[in-house]
């Protein structure tokens, strides 16, 4: 708003205080100001002044400008003066403000529903959500300074989900425990592939800059704390038992779990080095020549166990004489631990 010397005339000077259609008695325009058709000073310039003047013409009729309608006195003129001094860009900005109430009632519920669907989807499922809409919600909330609240809500949401997953695993029978843990791990890691990109603006402009962390690492840590740590001492004996019984557990399931546990917390390797070494390279120290006979014995034992389980060695008729597996020289590299 301009100061009152520009918009209100001194009623003591000639008794013209109520006549907004008459020109002001004095000073020259301030720098950067211009006059509308009715003589009022406006703080706008260029296209904005033209737009306001055209709006005034449309409202009051051609040539009338800001002149008050007969019989309505100074009130209508004052309203017209106020309208002229509002910056259009400022009013548009104010109309787009997202209050904390708007965030809680409109924006977060959309994000909450989408996160629910992503956390519970099965591989290959179609999720009927608009990724563009969710991405836009996150962007607007970050721009309106709701990043801290949104991050807190996201962590709380996922924590509650993981606590439910942990309780369901605790109720699983031993013969289904490994498989269900594998499903929970795969489902969660798959959900992160969608959740992390959707919250990329929050990650970049709040988590990385203010917390010096990364969203993906924070969410992986949640799974470690609320699921893996609570089940590792029940899971590991079952994995070792499955290892000693070939094909009791699908090899791909075993590989997924072992690699997942290593990713969550590498120090868990010390609980079962031999198990982790079958799926992750360089876990065990390099093979040495003095232990080659031990490696050979282990492989022969594994072959005998496979034969007893009904797995044949295949057609041996095309094998040339003297080509039986030996465990010296370069042939020792075929053992389960390999050599360097």
VEXNUDREN-14368 format. One line per field, with one value per residue (C-alpha): residue in three letters; x, y, z; chain. Coordinates in pm, whole numbers, m for minus. Example, Ala and Ser with C-alpha at 12.3 -4.5 7.8 and 13.67 -1.06 7.14 Angstrom:
VEXNUDREN-14368
r = [Ala / Ser]
c1 = [1230 / 1367]
c2 = [m450 / m106]
c3 = [780 / 714]
c = [A / A]
This chain:
VEXNUDREN-14368
r = [Unk / Unk / Unk / Unk / Unk / Unk / Unk / Unk / Unk / Unk / Unk / Unk / Unk / Unk / Unk / Unk / Unk / Unk / Unk / Unk / Unk / Unk / Unk / Unk / Unk / Unk / Unk / Unk / Unk / Unk / Unk / Unk / Unk / Unk / Unk / Unk / Unk / Unk / Unk / Unk / Unk / Unk / Unk / Unk / Unk / Unk / Unk / Unk / Unk / Unk / Unk / Unk / Unk / Unk / Unk / Unk / Unk / Unk / Unk / Unk / Unk / Unk / Unk / Unk / Unk / Unk / Unk / Unk / Unk / Unk / Unk / Unk / Unk / Unk / Unk / Unk / Unk / Unk / Unk / Unk / Unk / Unk / Unk / Unk / Unk / Unk / Unk / Unk / Unk / Unk / Unk / Unk / Unk / Unk / Unk / Unk / Unk / Unk / Unk / Unk / Unk / Unk / Unk / Unk / Unk / Unk / Unk / Unk / Unk / Unk / Unk / Unk / Unk / Unk / Unk / Unk / Unk / Unk / Unk / Unk / Unk / Unk / Unk / Unk / Unk / Unk / Unk / Unk / Unk / Unk / Unk / Unk / Unk / Unk / Unk / Unk / Unk / Unk / Unk / Unk / Unk / Unk / Unk / Unk / Unk / Unk / Unk / Unk / Unk / Unk / Unk / Unk / Unk / Unk / Unk / Unk / Unk / Unk / Unk / Unk / Unk / Unk / Unk / Unk / Unk / Unk / Unk / Unk / Unk / Unk / Unk / Unk / Unk / Unk / Unk / Unk / Unk / Unk / Unk / Unk / Unk / Unk / Unk / Unk / Unk / Unk / Unk / Unk / Unk / Unk / Unk / Unk / Unk / Unk / Unk / Unk / Unk / Unk / Unk / Unk / Unk / Unk / Unk / Unk / Unk / Unk / Unk / Unk / Unk / Unk / Unk / Unk / Unk / Unk / Unk / Unk / Unk / Unk / Unk / Unk / Unk / Unk / Unk / Unk / Unk / Unk / Unk / Unk / Unk / Unk / Unk / Unk / Unk / Unk / Unk / Unk / Unk / Unk / Unk / Unk / Unk / Unk / Unk / Unk / Unk / Unk / Unk / Unk / Unk / Unk / Unk / Unk / Unk / Unk / Unk / Unk / Unk / Unk / Unk / Unk / Unk / Unk / Unk / Unk / Unk / Unk / Unk / Unk / Unk / Unk / Unk / Unk / Unk / Unk / Unk / Unk / Unk / Unk / Unk / Unk / Unk / Unk / Unk / Unk / Unk / Unk / Unk / Unk / Unk / Unk / Unk / Unk / Unk / Unk / Unk / Unk / Unk / Unk / Unk / Unk / Unk / Unk / Unk / Unk / Unk / Unk / Unk / Unk / Unk / Unk / Unk / Unk / Unk / Unk / Unk / Unk / Unk / Unk / Unk / Unk / Unk / Unk / Unk / Unk / Unk / Unk / Unk / Unk / Unk / Unk / Unk / Unk / Unk / Unk / Unk / Unk / Unk / Unk / Unk / Unk]
c1 = [0 / 122 / 139 / m162 / m19 / m59 / m403 / m588 / m628 / m626 / m992 / m892 / m755 / m1059 / m1297 / m1221 / m1155 / m1442 / m1379 / m1168 / m1242 / m1039 / m662 / m445 / m336 / 32 / 336 / 493 / 494 / 741 / 1016 / 881 / 516 / 261 / m96 / m410 / m672 / m844 / m531 / m450 / m92 / m9 / 301 / 300 / 463 / 457 / 225 / 99 / m24 / m195 / m364 / m498 / m618 / m802 / m968 / m1080 / m1220 / m1411 / m1561 / m1659 / m1718 / m1500 / m1349 / m1471 / m1159 / m1167 / m1441 / m1688 / m2044 / m2290 / m2454 / m2205 / m1970 / m1611 / m1652 / m1661 / m1375 / m1168 / m1231 / m1123 / m806 / m722 / m767 / m533 / m253 / m249 / 35 / m119 / 181 / 166 / m204 / m152 / 125 / m93 / m370 / m129 / 4 / m15 / m83 / m2 / m375 / m380 / m82 / m243 / m589 / m510 / m148 / m27 / m336 / m252 / 108 / 0 / m229 / 37 / 302 / 60 / 13 / 384 / 478 / 223 / 244 / 366 / 627 / 460 / 143 / m12 / m48 / m336 / m168 / m52 / 322 / 308 / 49 / 247 / 569 / 389 / 254 / 603 / 745 / 478 / 519 / 896 / 853 / 612 / 859 / 685 / 988 / 1053 / 693 / 678 / 1001 / 874 / 543 / 722 / 953 / 662 / 454 / 722 / 822 / 466 / 454 / 781 / 667 / 361 / 584 / 805 / 507 / 382 / 724 / 733 / 408 / 541 / 611 / 975 / 912 / 777 / 999 / 1280 / 1046 / 838 / 1146 / 1262 / 924 / 927 / 1282 / 1217 / 886 / 1040 / 1345 / 1116 / 902 / 1210 / 1276 / 956 / 940 / 1289 / 1247 / 905 / 1062 / 1370 / 1303 / 1271 / 1589 / 1787 / 1668 / 1614 / 1770 / 2099 / 2141 / 2011 / 2049 / 2357 / 2204 / 2038 / 1676 / 1749 / 2006 / 1764 / 1489 / 1723 / 1832 / 1466 / 1434 / 1756 / 1643 / 1277 / 1293 / 1638 / 1790 / 1487 / 1500 / 1866 / 1921 / 1617 / 1688 / 2057 / 2020 / 1751 / 1975 / 2261 / 2030 / 1904 / 2261 / 2336 / 2024 / 2060 / 1759 / 1553 / 1531 / 1524 / 1881 / 1759 / 1580 / 1893 / 2102 / 1858 / 1851 / 2226 / 2303 / 2032 / 2167 / 2516 / 2385 / 2197 / 2489 / 2820 / 2944 / 2682 / 2923 / 3108 / 2804 / 2842 / 3141 / 3108 / 2744 / 2811 / 3116 / 2894 / 2712 / 2948 / 3303 / 3616 / 3452 / 3699 / 4078 / 4248 / 4289 / 4627 / 4790 / 4810 / 4426 / 4354 / 4287 / 4033 / 3856 / 3848 / 3693 / 3424 / 3333 / 3321 / 3092 / 2861 / 2850 / 2759 / 2480 / 2338 / 2342 / 2162 / 1897 / 1834 / 2040 / 2233 / 2567 / 2432 / 2555 / 2919 / 2955 / 3114 / 3379 / 3723 / 3931 / 4141 / 3914 / 3781 / 3792 / 4125 / 4225 / 4574 / 4719 / 4470 / 4185 / 4168 / 4014 / 3691 / 3640 / 3372 / 3614 / 3829 / 4189 / 4395]
c2 = [0 / 349 / 588 / 795 / 1115 / 947 / 791 / 1018 / 1385 / 1638 / 1714 / 2054 / 2171 / 2295 / 2036 / 1781 / 1479 / 1271 / 1343 / 1061 / 1169 / 1493 / 1505 / 1536 / 1891 / 1833 / 1635 / 1494 / 1114 / 913 / 729 / 417 / 527 / 607 / 734 / 550 / 708 / 856 / 1020 / 775 / 678 / 311 / 126 / m93 / m36 / m175 / m469 / m489 / m127 / m185 / m501 / m322 / m24 / m252 / m433 / m97 / 6 / m321 / m283 / 86 / 146 / 310 / 639 / 620 / 464 / 467 / 727 / 638 / 563 / 842 / 801 / 547 / 803 / 725 / 358 / 223 / 449 / 326 / m35 / 47 / 211 / m96 / m326 / m112 / m145 / m529 / m690 / m971 / m1202 / m1163 / m1245 / m1557 / m1669 / m1621 / m1824 / m2118 / m2131 / m2482 / m2453 / m2730 / m2806 / m2839 / m3072 / m3296 / m3306 / m3312 / m3381 / m3638 / m3865 / m3900 / m3990 / m4224 / m4422 / m4451 / m4571 / m4835 / m4975 / m4973 / m5150 / m5429 / m5492 / m5824 / m5838 / m5773 / m5623 / m5317 / m5030 / m4792 / m4471 / m4164 / m4134 / m3787 / m3676 / m3814 / m3661 / m3327 / m3349 / m3405 / m3119 / m2873 / m2972 / m2928 / m2583 / m2486 / m2584 / m2904 / m3130 / m3197 / m3296 / m3510 / m3693 / m3761 / m3894 / m4116 / m4272 / m4332 / m4486 / m4731 / m4816 / m4919 / m5134 / m5311 / m5382 / m5559 / m5758 / m5863 / m5987 / m6190 / m6354 / m6444 / m6635 / m6833 / m7207 / m7317 / m7481 / m7151 / m6912 / m6883 / m6842 / m6575 / m6383 / m6389 / m6254 / m5975 / m5874 / m5878 / m5693 / m5416 / m5369 / m5358 / m5090 / m4875 / m4865 / m4659 / m4476 / m4326 / m4166 / m4025 / m3842 / m3728 / m3357 / m3413 / m3622 / m3358 / m3041 / m3169 / m3506 / m3456 / m3085 / m3060 / m3412 / m3512 / m3852 / m4035 / m4149 / m4494 / m4566 / m4448 / m4678 / m4977 / m4911 / m4927 / m5281 / m5383 / m5254 / m5358 / m5690 / m5837 / m5778 / m5933 / m6248 / m6307 / m6550 / m6754 / m6736 / m6829 / m7184 / m7262 / m7139 / m7358 / m7657 / m7588 / m7566 / m7916 / m8052 / m7991 / m7834 / m7823 / m7451 / m7319 / m7209 / m6870 / m6814 / m6901 / m6670 / m6379 / m6406 / m6443 / m6152 / m5944 / m6007 / m5915 / m5591 / m5503 / m5572 / m5713 / m5814 / m6090 / m6286 / m6388 / m6592 / m6835 / m6762 / m7085 / m7011 / m6656 / m6764 / m6975 / m6665 / m6374 / m6370 / m6309 / m6387 / m6661 / m6625 / m6749 / m7125 / m7270 / m7580 / m7757 / m7764 / m7901 / m8253 / m8114 / m7928 / m8247 / m8441 / m8177 / m8191 / m8570 / m8565 / m8320 / m8538 / m8845 / m8654 / m8540 / m8898 / m9021 / m8756 / m8898 / m8659 / m8850 / m8744 / m8744 / m8931 / m9031 / m9231 / m8945 / m8880 / m8988 / m9225 / m9057 / m8752 / m8818 / m8515 / m8483 / m8237 / m8130 / m7854 / m7643 / m7892 / m7788 / m7457 / m7645 / m7689 / m7501 / m7243 / m7192 / m7073 / m6766]
c3 = [0 / m81 / 207 / 284 / 128 / m211 / m167 / 78 / 18 / 294 / 364 / 505 / 169 / m19 / 129 / m146 / 77 / m64 / m434 / m567 / m923 / m880 / m920 / m609 / m531 / m493 / m517 / m828 / m870 / m664 / m855 / m1017 / m985 / m1250 / m1263 / m1361 / m1581 / m1275 / m1144 / m863 / m799 / m848 / m731 / m1041 / m1375 / m1726 / m1798 / m1439 / m1447 / m1780 / m1650 / m1338 / m1541 / m1785 / m1494 / m1354 / m1693 / m1720 / m1373 / m1387 / m1757 / m2024 / m1920 / m1558 / m1412 / m1032 / m1002 / m730 / m835 / m751 / m416 / m283 / m134 / m44 / 50 / m305 / m406 / m114 / m217 / m571 / m437 / m230 / m531 / m736 / m487 / m460 / m652 / m863 / m822 / m445 / m435 / m646 / m414 / m107 / m269 / m316 / 40 / 194 / 566 / 811 / 823 / 442 / 460 / 722 / 567 / 194 / 101 / 353 / 315 / m57 / 24 / 304 / 72 / m199 / 49 / 179 / m169 / m248 / 76 / 30 / m343 / m477 / m754 / m1089 / m938 / m1100 / m854 / m945 / m828 / m1013 / m966 / m1118 / m862 / m569 / m699 / m733 / m375 / m238 / m445 / m325 / 39 / 19 / m141 / 139 / 414 / 527 / 470 / 837 / 907 / 592 / 679 / 1031 / 896 / 643 / 903 / 1140 / 862 / 752 / 1109 / 1191 / 877 / 962 / 1317 / 1176 / 940 / 1231 / 1433 / 1137 / 1100 / 1468 / 1422 / 1123 / 1162 / 1112 / 775 / 634 / 827 / 572 / 277 / 450 / 557 / 196 / 78 / 339 / 247 / m128 / m97 / 112 / m109 / m412 / m247 / m183 / m557 / m591 / m258 / m269 / m617 / m520 / m226 / m415 / m350 / 24 / 16 / m169 / 2 / 358 / 440 / 257 / 331 / 688 / 828 / 626 / 554 / 266 / 250 / 109 / 381 / 649 / 520 / 494 / 850 / 958 / 817 / 989 / 1328 / 1325 / 1135 / 1068 / 1411 / 1581 / 1366 / 1286 / 1578 / 1478 / 1108 / 1107 / 1258 / 1002 / 720 / 844 / 866 / 514 / 393 / 521 / 347 / m27 / m196 / 121 / 42 / m314 / m402 / m524 / m191 / 2 / m216 / m176 / 201 / 246 / 14 / 180 / 529 / 412 / 264 / 583 / 815 / 681 / 1028 / 1039 / 818 / 1136 / 1246 / 953 / 728 / 530 / 448 / 333 / 130 / m97 / m225 / m164 / m304 / m97 / 235 / 327 / 307 / m12 / m52 / 32 / m111 / 222 / 246 / m102 / 28 / 275 / m5 / m211 / 76 / 118 / m250 / m253 / 49 / m127 / m437 / m231 / m56 / m390 / m523 / m211 / m264 / m610 / m824 / m1090 / m1228 / m1580 / m1885 / m1827 / m2152 / m2345 / m2083 / m2193 / m1984 / m1717 / m1707 / m1357 / m1129 / m951 / m689 / m768 / m979 / m1168 / m1113 / m751 / m865 / m930 / m557 / m372 / m233 / m543 / m543 / m626]
c = [A / A / A / A / A / A / A / A / A / A / A / A / A / A / A / A / A / A / A / A / A / A / A / A / A / A / A / A / A / A / A / A / A / A / A / A / A / A / A / A / A / A / A / A / A / A / A / A / A / A / A / A / A / A / A / A / A / A / A / A / A / A / A / A / A / A / A / A / A / A / A / A / A / A / A / A / A / A / A / A / A / A / A / A / A / A / A / A / A / A / A / A / A / A / A / A / A / A / A / A / A / A / A / A / A / A / A / A / A / A / A / A / A / A / A / A / A / A / A / A / A / A / A / A / A / A / A / A / A / A / A / A / A / A / A / A / A / A / A / A / A / A / A / A / A / A / A / A / A / A / A / A / A / A / A / A / A / A / A / A / A / A / A / A / A / A / A / A / A / A / A / A / A / A / A / A / A / A / A / A / A / A / A / A / A / A / A / A / A / A / A / A / A / A / A / A / A / A / A / A / A / A / A / A / A / A / A / A / A / A / A / A / A / A / A / A / A / A / A / A / A / A / A / A / A / A / A / A / A / A / A / A / A / A / A / A / A / A / A / A / A / A / A / A / A / A / A / A / A / A / A / A / A / A / A / A / A / A / A / A / A / A / A / A / A / A / A / A / A / A / A / A / A / A / A / A / A / A / A / A / A / A / A / A / A / A / A / A / A / A / A / A / A / A / A / A / A / A / A / A / A / A / A / A / A / A / A / A / A / A / A / A / A / A / A / A / A / A / A / A / A / A / A / A / A / A / A / A / A / A / A / A / A / A / A / A / A / A / A / A]
